[in-house]
Amino acid sequence: MERRTFLFAMSAAAFSGSLWQAAAPAWAGVSPYGPLGPPDANGMALPAGFTSRVVARTGQSVGGILWHPAPDGGACFANGTGWIYVSNSEVPLIGGASALRFRADGSIERAYRILNNTNINCAGGATPWNTWLSCEEIFRGRVYETDPYGVRSAQARSAMGRFKHEAAACDPDHQVIYLTEDESDGCLYRFRPNTWGDLSSGRLDVLCEGVVWRQVPDPSPGVFERQTRHQVSSALHFDGGEGCHYAAGVCYFTAKGDRKVWAYDAVAGTLSAIYAGGGTLDGVDNITGTRGGDLYVAEDGGNMEINIITPDRIVAPVMRLDGHGSSEITGPAFSPDGSRLYFSSQRGTSGETAGTGGVTYEVTGPFRR
């Protein structure tokens, strides 16, 4: 039996508990911010009223450190009157993650490392208790829980599974964490810690046919043992799991091979594709959202855009980078007040993953909140 998730793409159930009124897919429409203007001095096309600046470049000094290569997944954390943006490094052996600490006026106070000597740190997710989950996108990769404030040492959380991790999204309503897997037959997982807020132990489940969760027998299999995605025969498989975001009862996640944005409604127990092409969004990858229900999806390739998906299912670009055709947009995250959006071009204009091409940006403007 074919276990591809398109069997559930047109689920008719409404997303109860969310701002989505129906499971019909999103389509191209008029952006709530208006059309993109011509590229600015940073090569970035933005709607009227928005401005961009470069906050860090790979290999260049920022806040007292050299910014890491291949910046990837990121998140923002409140810090008194300022805030912190954390960013992963998707390179072998020395990957890890760094943090940029901003003052209230937006100037950079300092930068520092929060994770060192880990492998291909791709995406991740923020927790309600203000830690950053940095995920290794390697065979039998781990999730590392890190401290954005640079006080506590990072901890490997092997109970969350040893597989090719991509992103994580915390669901405080049901006290679980959703995890994506970047394999051509990857799965969507759900980790339920024994104690909410303590990720050292718990149960790992996988989403299966019938939109039900079943326990993964061995979350940390050996090299030659059956890997997590193959341990439960009824598991659903997604072609290249990428970004993951939870809001109002729904876990949104992307699959680059499927070129879809999926929505798992934890209340109704349904799974639907809210975007399956037919719009300006291509190369779906990292995803974030706002309190108002807007989703922002970054492209890996395509024409290097970030697209908005509104609650009324309109898809439209809100940013495009020219001259970065061999790169990808990574790490979109809003400042705590919602006025600034941070993200990176992982390889910049050079296209070199381990080189000096990475650029991390900030966009300021009248974002809907």
N, C-alpha and C positions, 0 to 999 in steps of 0.2 A: 504494500500500500504506500502511495506517495505521501510523505509527511511534510509537505511544504505548506507554509502558513497562508498561501493565497486561498485555501479552503475557507478562511474566515474573513477574507478581505471585505466582503460586502455584508458583514453582520448588520442586521436591521435594528439591533437594540440600541436605545439611546444611551449616552454616557451620563447616567445619573450620578449626581455628586460633582459634576464638572460644569464648566462654562460652555461645553460643546452641546449643541441642541440635537444633533443627529450624527449618525455614523457615515454619512455621505462624504466622499473624498473632497479635498480642497482643490481649487482651480485658480489659474492666473486671474488677477484682477487689478484694480487700481489701489496703489499703496495708500495707507492713511497718512503717509508723510509726503505724498506727491512723487513726481518722477525724479530720477537721479540727474544731477547736474554734471558738468564736465569735470574731469579729474583735477584735483587740487595739487599743491606742490608735492604732496606725498604719493601722487598717482592714484588717489582714492576718489571715486565718484560717490557723492552723498546728496541727499535731498536738501533743499533750501533750509537754512537755519541750523545745519549741523557742521561741525568742524572736526578735523583730525589732528593728531600729533603723534610722533614716535616717542615712546617712553623707554625703549631698550632695543639694542641690537646685539646679536650674537657676537661674542668675542670683544665687545667694547665695554668699557667701565661704566657701571651705573650703580650709584649708591654704595660704592666701596667694593664691589665684586665685578668679575667679568660675567656678562650675561651668557647663559648656557646655549649650546647648539640645539637645533630642532625643537623650538618651543612648541608644546602641544597643549593638552588639556589644562584648564584653569578654573579658578573660582575666586570670588571676592568675600572678604570677611570684615566686619565692623571692627574698628580699633579706636575707641574714644571718639574724638571729633574727626578722625581720619579713617582710613581703611587700608586693607592689604589685598594685593592680587598675587595669588600663587600660580606657578606655571611649571608643568612637567617638562622633562627633556627626553625626547624619544631617540636616544642613541644607546649603543651597547655599553655595558660594564660601568660607565660613569654617569648614567642617565640622571636619576634622581629628580629633584624639584628645587626651585628657588622662589623667593618671595620679594615683592616690591612693597615697601611701606610708604603710604602717601599721607601728607599732612592735609588739614582741612581745606587749604587753598588749592590742592591738587599737585603741589610740588612733591618731589620724591625725597623722603627723609633718609632712607637707607635701603639696602638690599642685602639678602643673606640666603644661605642654603638651608633647607629644611630636610633634605634627604640626599644621601650620597651613595655612590657605588652600587646602584641597582641597574636593571636591564630594560631598555626600551620602554621607558615610562610614558605611556600614551595618554589616555584620558583618566577619569576618576570621578570624584564627587565630594561635595561638602556634606558634613554631618550637622545635625541640629545642635550638637555640643561643641561646634566650632573646631573640628579637625578636618583635615584634607585626606581623602583616600586616594592614594596614588597607585595606579594599576600598571603592572608589567604586561606588555603585549608580547609574551614569548611562550613557548611550550612550557607548560607547568609553571606559569608565572604566578606571582603572589600579589596580594593587595597589601600596601603599607599604609598604616595610619600615622599621619604626620601632624606636627604642630605648626600652624601658620605663623604663630607669634614667636617661634624660634626658641622656646624655653625647654620643652620636653623632647626627648629623643624619639625617633621614629620606631614603630613596632610593626613587624610582619604579622599579618592576620591570616594565617594559613587555614583556619576553619572556614574562611570564605571561599575556599576552593583553590586548587592548583590547575589553572588552565590559561588560555591565551586571553587574558583580561583586556577589556576595553574601558567601559565606563561603569559608574555606580550612581544610583539615585536612592536617597533615603526617603522612606515612607513612614513618617512619625505617627500617622493615623492607625496603621496596622503593625507598626514596630518591626518593619522588615526593610531590607536593602535589596534593590533590584540590580542585577549585574548582566552586562552584555559580553559576548564572546566573539572575537574577530577571527572566525573561521568560515570557510565556505559552507559548512554545515553546523555553524555555531548555534548556541541555545540562549534562551533567556532564563536566568536563574533568580532565585529569591533566597536571601540569607536571613534567617530569623535567629538573632542572638538569644542566648539563654537569659541574659539581662540586658534590656535596652540601654544603650550607652556603653556597653562592654562587649567588644567584638572579638574577644579571645576565644569564645566558644559559642556553639550554636548549631543550627540545622540548615543544610543547603538543599533546596528543592529546585526542580527544573519544570518549566511549563510544558504541558503535554497536550495531546489530542483531547478535544472536549473542553479545552481551556480549564484544565485542572492541574494542580501542582502535585508532583510526586517526589519523594525523597531521593537524593543522589546517594547510593550506597556507600561510595568511597570518595569523599571530596578531594583527597590528596593521593591519587593513584601513583604508583611507581612508573618509571619511564616505560617499561614494557608491559604495563597493565592496561586494562581498558580505561580510556580517558573519560572524563565526566560526561561529555556530550553523547557518549555511546553506551552509557551504563543503563539507561532506561529506554526500553524499546519504543515507547509511545511518545518520546520527546519530540516537540516541534523544533524544526531547524530553520534558521535564518541565514541568508547568504551575506556574511560579513557584518556582524553586529557592530554598531558604532556608538553614537551618543545616547544618553539616557537622562530623562528629566521627569520628576514627579511633581504633580500639582493637583490639588482638589480631588483626590480619589483616583487619578489616572496616571499611569506610568507611560510616558511617551518615549519611544526609542527608534533608532534609525538602523537601516541595513543598506550598506552601499551597493552590494550585489543585487539585491531586490529593488534598489532605488525607491524605497518606500519609507514613510514615516508611520510607525505603528503606534497604536494606543491600546494598552491593556487597562480596562476599567476594573479596579480591584473591588468595587462595590457590586457592580452588576455581574462580574465574572465573564466579561466579553472581550474579544480581541478584534480590532478592525484596523485597516490601513486608512489613515486620514489623508495621506498624500501618496499617490501612486503614479506620478508623472503628469503630464498635461499642463505644466506651468513653467515658470522661469527657473525653478529650483532643480539643480542637477548635482550629481556627486554627493548625495546627502551624507552628512558626517556629524560633527559635534552639534549639540542642541542645548538651548537654555530657554528660560521663559520669564515672564513677569507676573506680578500679583494680579494684574488685570486679565490674564489669560492668554496674552500673545505668546507665541513660540517664535524663537529665532534659530534658524538652521544654517549652519556653515557648510560650504562646499569644499570637497576634496577634488580639485580639478574644476570641471565645468568652466564657467567664466569668472571664477573666484569671487563669488558673491556671498553675502549673508542675506537670506530671505526671511521675511516675516510670514507666519501663518496666523491669521487672526481667528478669534472665536467664531466668526461667521464664515470661516473657510475660504478666505481670500489669501492667495499666495502672491507676494511681490518682493522685489529686491529692495533692500535698505542701504546696501553698500556694495561697491564693486572695486576691486583692485586691478589696475591695468599693469601689464608687464610682468606678472607673476605666474605665467602659464604653466610652469613646472613646479608649482608649490601647492599648498593647501591652506585653507583657513582653519585655525585651531583655537581652542580655548575661549569661546565667547562667554563673557560673564559681566553682569551689571554691578556697578558700585552699589553699596547698601541703599542709597537714596534713589537709585534708578536713573540718575542723570548722565552717567558715563558708562560706555560699553567698551570692555577690553577684549582683545583677541590678538592673534599672531598670524603672520604669514610664515609658515614653518621653514621654508627654504628661500623665501624672498625672490628676488629677481635672478639670482644665480642658479637656483635649482639644486644646490648642494646641501644634502641632509646634514653631513658632519662638518660642513664648512662654516663660513661666517655670514651666511645669507639670511638667517632668521631675523625677523623684525616683529616687535610687539607694539601694538597701537592702542590708542585711546580715542574714542569718538564721543564728543559731547554734543548734546542737543535736546530738543523737546520730545524725548521718548515718552510714549504712553506708559502709564504705570498702573 
